[in-house]
């Protein structure tokens, strides 16, 4: 059976040149924490990597948002599900890969520096990020996008140092997950079914979600939930979710150079043509027309 390192539809990655990495090691900020590789692999079927002790020369964070996978370290096998992450320590042989029937979607970062140990202590085990009120999953992924977009803009001193400060924030949101959640400005009413549903939509905006799943989350029947949601918002739950997805797609069109098919995959649209039709229905222009349109 095929085993591949990369080449997944909709994937994005930045591999920093060795010369840039060496420069970061001598940078006042970079010597504390720096990135060597970063990427996003959606539905990465047959993904597999194996490294010996000598090849494992950075810390590796893998954050699974959908599907399943696994990793093995020191002959201990771990299974990974959606909304879980782990950090592989440097200098230790390891292997990891995607589930054969339900391949994972992952955000991943290779990093190192004198403070890397501080953010990685005891995180080589499976760590859960529960989807609940105030979990701020979407906010965390936007920080990741900031890092990736910054490095995609080139290796200027400004871009590199901004990516490092953003990495501090990203890793801190995991190490201090409670504090990260408590700083959210969002207020929730534990009895407000619509607010809870919208929050659930936002936290799962990067994958396919159907109305039954949302209704179960708020503990109502589909018919009652849909009626109440429409009464409050004027839209069906799925139409509202699509609007949220398109809103975030507009942000990526405005502030990144991601291709349309990559943005489509980012929000759970397997078919870029269907994404374009949904985008035009809401925004009245195609994604390409929106991108070149003057704004502000």
N, C-alpha and C positions, 0 to 999 in steps of 0.2 A: 504494500500500500504506500502511496506517495507521502512523503514528509517534506514540507517546504518551510523556508525561513521567512519569506516575504513574497509579495506579488499578489496580494488580495485585492479584489475589486473594491475601489473606494478607499484604499489605504492611503495614509499620509505619514511621512517620516522625514526627519532631518538628522543626518549623521555628520557631526562636526569634524572637519579635517584635523588631522593630528597636530598640525602647526597651530591651529586655533586653540586646541585643548592645552597644548604646552604653554601657550600664552596665558590662558586662564589660570593655570597652576601658579603663575608668577604675579597674577593680579591680586591686589589687596583684598578685594571682595571674593574673587574667584577661588582663591586658595582655601576659603572657608567651605564653599559649596559650588560645584559647577556641573554642567550637563555635558555628556558626551554623545548621547543618542536620545531621541524622543520620537514617539509615533502613536498612531491610532490604527488598529486593524479591525475592521468590521467583519463579523461572521467569518473568522479566519479558519476555514476548513483545512485540515491536515497540517496546521501550524505545529512546528516541532523545533526545539533547540536543545542542544546538549553541549556543555562546556566542562572541561577538566579544571583542576585547581589553578593551573597557570593561565588559562583563558579567562577565568572569572576575576577580572581586575577592576570591576566597578560594582556598586550596588545596583540592583535592578528592581524597580517597582512595577508591578503589574496589577492593574485595577480592572476587574471584569464587571461590565455593566449588563451583559446579556449572554445567554448560553452557558456552557460549562467547559471546564478544562481541568488541568492537574499540574502538579509539580512534584519533584522528588529532590530531596536534599539529605545527604548523609544516610542514604538508604531508607529514608522515611517518606512515604507517599502521602500526598495531600490532594483532596478533591476540591475544586473551586467552582462555585456557583455565582449567579448574578448578584451584584451588590456586595462582592467580597474582594479583598486585595491582599497582597503579600509583598514583602521586600526580601529579595535574596541577598545574603551577605556576600561581600567580596572575599576572594581567596578560598572559596569552598566549591567543590564540584557540584553541579546541579543539572537537571533537565526539566523541561516543561513542554506542555503541548495542549492542543485543543481537543475537546471531545469529538469523537467521530461522527456522531449522529446529531449533536446539538452544539456546533462550534461556537467558541466564545467570541465576544466582541471586547477588545481590551484597549485601554490607554496604558502606555508604558514609557518609562523613563530610566535611562542609565545615568548614574550620577556618582560623584565622589567629592572629596574634600575633607578638611580637618574636622568639620562639624557634621559630616554625613552620619557618623556613628550615633550622634545625639538624636537624630531623627529616625534611626532604624532599630534601635535597641528593642528586642523582644517582638519585633514585627515580622520575623520570618515565618511565624505561624499564620494560619488563616484568620483574617480580621473582617468583621462584618460591618457594613454600613447600612443600617436599616432605613427603609423608606418610610418616614413618618412625619408628623407635623414638625416643621422647622428644621428638617434634616439638611436642607441647603445643598442637595446633590447638584442641582443645576449651577449654583454659584461656583462650586468646586470645579466643575468641568469648564466653566468660562475662564477660570484662572489657567487651566491647562491650555485652552485655546490661545490665551494671551502669550504664554510661553512659546507655543509653536509658531504663532504668527510673528512674534518678535524675531525669532531665529530665521524664519523664512524671508524676512526683510533684509537679511545680510548680517555679516559678522562685524559690524561697527562696535566700538567700545560701548556706546550707548545701548545698542540692542542686546549685547551680551550681558551687560550688568543689569539691565532691566529683566532679562530672562532669569538671572540668578535671584533677584529680589522676589520675583514672582514664584520661583521654586521654593523659597523659604515659606511663602504664604501657603502654597499648595501642600507641602509636607506638614506644615503646622496645622492645617485644617484636618489632617488625619491623626497626627499625634495628640492634638488637643481638640478632639472632635466635639466634646461637650461645650467648650468655650466657643468654638466656631459656630455651633448651632445657636447658642444663647445670644450671640451678637446680632442675630437676624432682627431686622426692624419690623418684620411681619408679625401681626397680631392675629391669633386664631381663636375662634369660639369653638370649644369642643363639641358643641351641639349644632354648629352651622354646617350642614351637610354639603352645601354648594362650595363653601370656602375650602373644606377639606378635599372635595373632589378636584377643585382647580389646583390646589397644592399638589395633589397626587399626579395630576397631568403634567405639571411643571417638572416634577422630580423624575418623571419617566418620559420626558419629551424626546429622548433620543432612541426610543424603540416603538414598536407597534403596540398600541393599547386599544382594546375594544371596550364597548360600553358595559358588557357583562363584568369585566375585571374591575372597572371603576365602581360599578354599583355594589359589587361584593365588598370592595374596600370601605364603602360608607355604610354597609350593612342594610341596604334597601333592595327591593325588587327592581329589575330593570325598568319596568313600566312606571313605577312610582318615582324612582330617581330621575328618569328622563323628563317626566312631566314637571317635577319641581325645578329641575335645572333649567328647562326652557322658560318656565314662568319667571324665574329670577333673572336670567341672562338674555332671553330672547333668541337663544340658539340651542340646537341639540348638543349633547355632550361631545360628540365626535366632530361636529362643525367647530365648536369652540376650541377643541384640542388642535384641530388643523390650523386655526388662526394663530394659536400660540406657536406652533411649529414654523409657520410662515414668518411670523414676527422675528423669531430667532434666526431664520434663514436670511432675512433682510440684513440683520446685524453682520452675518458672515459675508454676505455680498458686499456690504459697505466697507468692512474693515479687514478683509483677508483676500488673498488671491486664489482661494479654493475653487476648484472646478465645479460646475453645476452638478455633475454626477456624484462628486464627493459630498457636497452639501445635501443632496438627496439622500444618500446613504446615512449621513449623520443624523437625520431625523426619521429614520425608519421607512423611507420610501425606496423600495427595491427597484422600481421602474422610474428612471429620470423623466420620462415623458409624462407619466402620471403626476409626478411632482410638479413639472412645469405647468400642467393644466390646472392643478390645484392652486399653484402660486398665482397664475393669471386670473383665476376666478376671484381671488381675494384682492389682489393688488392691481388688477386691470391691465397689467403689462406682464410680459414674460420675464423670467429671471435675468436674462441677458439685457433686456431693455431697461430693467430696473437698475442694473449695475452701472450702466453708462449714463443714466439720467442724472442731471444736476440736482443736487439737494441742498437744503440749507439757505 
